[in-house]
């Protein structure tokens, strides 16, 4: 895969993941008690953590999603997104394995849902795909049209020095021992 293609795919991946996170976070912000109820329905966390996670998760999703869409601190936001999607996959998988019939609460809602088990495979597949997209962004970087490239631009002088150092280390550019020329 060419570098240009990787960078365009990274843009696509980060925007898709970012929009999904912002959408999910905004849906939960509108109903904070529903968000807490959705976290509680999984019955995975100690009671003392349910409220802080239920209230805090929407803000984390919105911030991470916005950072990905804008391309700000992209790799860190993508790592956070990957951890979120991993947690979501684990949560939904354990709910399914334990026979719980709950709405995932991914985009608001949560709680009992009599048809939930039929949705679990699709929800897990969606979150695995978003996890893979997040890891792709971690690996490749922000890609095109990211604010990271403006905020963290390497200076021309340091880029030239780095290129010279890399050039000097390249095996085809070793000085000839007799003449000292490259």
Backbone torsions as a table, in degrees:
resi	resn	phi	psi	omega
1	UNK	NA	132.5	-178.7
2	UNK	-72.0	157.6	179.1
3	UNK	-61.4	-40.8	179.8
4	UNK	-61.6	-45.1	179.2
5	UNK	-63.3	-42.8	177.9
6	UNK	-59.0	-41.6	-178.6
7	UNK	-68.6	-36.7	176.4
8	UNK	-69.9	-38.5	177.0
9	UNK	-66.7	-35.6	176.2
10	UNK	-64.1	-41.3	175.5
11	UNK	-58.8	-49.2	179.9
12	UNK	-59.9	-46.1	-178.5
13	UNK	-62.5	-46.3	-176.7
14	UNK	-69.1	-34.4	178.4
15	UNK	-70.4	-43.1	178.7
16	UNK	-61.8	-50.8	180.0
17	UNK	-61.5	-43.4	-179.4
18	UNK	-62.5	-44.7	179.6
19	UNK	-64.2	-41.6	178.5
20	UNK	-61.3	-44.2	-179.6
21	UNK	-65.5	-43.7	178.9
22	UNK	-62.5	-45.3	179.5
23	UNK	-59.1	-47.4	180.0
24	UNK	-63.4	-43.5	-179.8
25	UNK	-64.3	-43.6	179.7
26	UNK	-64.8	-36.9	178.3
27	UNK	-63.6	-35.0	-179.4
28	UNK	-80.6	-32.7	179.5
29	UNK	-61.4	-34.9	-179.2
30	UNK	-66.3	-21.6	-178.7
31	UNK	-139.8	75.5	-175.9
32	UNK	-61.7	-35.8	178.1
33	UNK	-67.4	-35.0	175.7
34	UNK	-64.9	-37.1	177.6
35	UNK	-63.8	-43.6	177.6
36	UNK	-64.0	-43.0	179.8
37	UNK	-63.0	-38.4	179.1
38	UNK	-65.1	-43.0	177.5
39	UNK	-63.1	-42.5	-179.2
40	UNK	-65.0	-34.9	-176.7
41	UNK	-62.1	-26.6	179.1
42	UNK	-70.6	-22.2	177.8
43	UNK	53.0	44.5	179.9
44	UNK	-111.6	-25.0	-171.9
45	UNK	-107.8	153.0	171.9
46	UNK	-62.2	148.5	-177.5
47	UNK	-52.8	-33.1	-177.8
48	UNK	-69.2	-17.7	-179.4
49	UNK	-98.8	-15.7	-174.8
50	UNK	-60.7	-51.0	-177.9
51	UNK	-65.7	-48.2	179.5
52	UNK	-59.5	-38.5	179.4
53	UNK	-73.0	-42.7	179.1
54	UNK	-60.4	-41.2	179.1
55	UNK	-79.4	-33.1	-175.0
56	UNK	-84.5	-29.9	-175.7
57	UNK	-55.7	-44.6	179.7
58	UNK	-58.6	-40.9	179.7
59	UNK	-65.3	-41.4	178.4
60	UNK	-62.9	-43.2	179.3
61	UNK	-63.1	-43.6	-178.9
62	UNK	-65.4	-45.4	-178.7
63	UNK	-65.4	-47.6	179.5
64	UNK	-63.0	-42.4	179.7
65	UNK	-63.9	-44.8	179.3
66	UNK	-63.8	-40.3	178.1
67	UNK	-61.7	-39.4	178.6
68	UNK	-68.5	-45.2	-179.8
69	UNK	-60.5	-42.9	-178.5
70	UNK	-81.4	-18.6	-177.6
71	UNK	75.6	40.1	178.5
72	UNK	-108.3	126.5	-178.0
73	UNK	48.5	49.9	-167.1
74	UNK	-61.3	-47.9	-177.6
75	UNK	-63.8	-40.3	177.8
76	UNK	-64.2	-42.0	177.9
77	UNK	-65.7	-36.8	179.1
78	UNK	-69.3	-36.5	175.3
79	UNK	-63.4	-45.1	178.3
80	UNK	-61.0	-43.7	178.2
81	UNK	-61.3	-43.7	179.6
82	UNK	-61.2	-41.8	178.0
83	UNK	-64.6	-40.2	176.8
84	UNK	-61.4	-48.2	-178.1
85	UNK	-66.7	-34.3	175.0
86	UNK	-62.8	-44.3	177.7
87	UNK	-62.3	-40.4	179.6
88	UNK	-65.3	-41.8	178.4
89	UNK	-62.3	-44.3	178.9
90	UNK	-63.4	-45.2	-179.4
91	UNK	-60.7	-48.6	-178.9
92	UNK	-66.5	-41.1	179.7
93	UNK	-62.6	-42.6	-179.9
94	UNK	-70.6	-34.4	175.8
95	UNK	-62.5	-44.0	179.4
96	UNK	-63.5	-46.6	-178.7
97	UNK	-63.5	-32.3	-179.2
98	UNK	-89.1	2.3	176.8
99	UNK	75.7	19.4	177.3
100	UNK	-74.5	142.2	177.5
101	UNK	-113.0	80.1	-177.4
102	UNK	-127.5	147.6	171.5
103	UNK	-68.1	138.3	-176.5
104	UNK	-62.4	-24.4	-178.8
105	UNK	75.0	11.8	-175.3
106	UNK	-62.2	-38.0	-178.0
107	UNK	-123.1	46.0	-177.0
108	UNK	92.3	177.6	-179.1
109	UNK	76.0	-143.7	-175.9
110	UNK	115.0	173.9	-179.6
111	UNK	91.8	-169.0	-174.6
112	UNK	-61.7	135.8	175.2
113	UNK	-145.6	111.2	-175.0
114	UNK	-62.3	-20.4	-179.4
115	UNK	-106.0	16.5	-172.8
116	UNK	-63.3	-40.3	-174.7
117	UNK	-61.4	-27.8	177.5
118	UNK	-73.3	-20.5	179.5
119	UNK	-88.9	-21.2	-174.2
120	UNK	-55.5	-46.1	-179.1
121	UNK	-58.9	-39.6	-179.5
122	UNK	-70.6	-38.7	178.9
123	UNK	-66.3	-40.8	177.9
124	UNK	-65.5	-44.8	179.4
125	UNK	-60.6	-43.1	178.5
126	UNK	-59.9	-47.1	-177.1
127	UNK	-70.9	-31.8	175.2
128	UNK	-66.5	-41.5	177.9
129	UNK	-63.0	-42.0	178.6
130	UNK	-69.3	-33.7	173.9
131	UNK	-62.8	-45.6	178.7
132	UNK	-62.8	-41.6	178.3
133	UNK	-63.4	-40.3	178.3
134	UNK	-62.9	-43.9	179.4
135	UNK	-66.8	-32.8	175.2
136	UNK	-61.9	-43.2	178.9
137	UNK	-66.5	-38.3	176.3
138	UNK	-59.0	-43.9	-176.5
139	UNK	-71.1	-47.3	-172.6
140	UNK	-87.2	-34.2	-175.7
141	UNK	105.8	-168.5	-171.7
142	UNK	-66.5	-28.7	-176.1
143	UNK	77.9	-153.2	-176.4
144	UNK	-78.2	158.7	170.7
145	UNK	55.0	42.5	179.5
146	UNK	-110.0	142.2	176.6
147	UNK	-67.6	-22.1	175.7
148	UNK	-53.9	-38.2	-177.6
149	UNK	-67.7	-25.2	176.2
150	UNK	-86.7	-40.9	-175.7
151	UNK	-75.4	-33.2	-174.3
152	UNK	-120.5	39.3	-179.7
153	UNK	-68.6	134.0	175.6
154	UNK	-76.0	140.0	178.1
155	UNK	-69.6	155.4	-179.2
156	UNK	-62.1	-39.2	-178.6
157	UNK	-64.6	-48.5	-178.4
158	UNK	-67.2	-33.3	177.7
159	UNK	-66.3	-41.0	178.5
160	UNK	-64.7	-40.8	178.9
161	UNK	-64.0	-45.0	178.7
162	UNK	-60.8	-41.9	179.1
163	UNK	-64.6	-40.3	178.6
164	UNK	-64.0	-42.2	179.9
165	UNK	-63.8	-45.1	178.9
166	UNK	-63.4	-39.1	179.5
167	UNK	-62.6	-43.8	-178.8
168	UNK	-65.4	-28.9	-178.1
169	UNK	-86.3	-13.3	-177.1
170	UNK	-66.6	134.0	-175.7
171	UNK	-60.7	-26.2	179.9
172	UNK	-79.4	-5.2	-176.0
173	UNK	-119.5	33.4	176.7
174	UNK	-80.9	140.9	178.5
175	UNK	-67.2	144.2	175.3
176	UNK	-68.9	131.3	-175.6
177	UNK	-66.2	-28.5	-177.5
178	UNK	-79.8	-42.6	-172.5
179	UNK	-106.6	-20.6	-176.3
180	UNK	81.3	0.5	-179.9
181	UNK	-86.9	154.7	178.6
182	UNK	-87.2	NA	NA
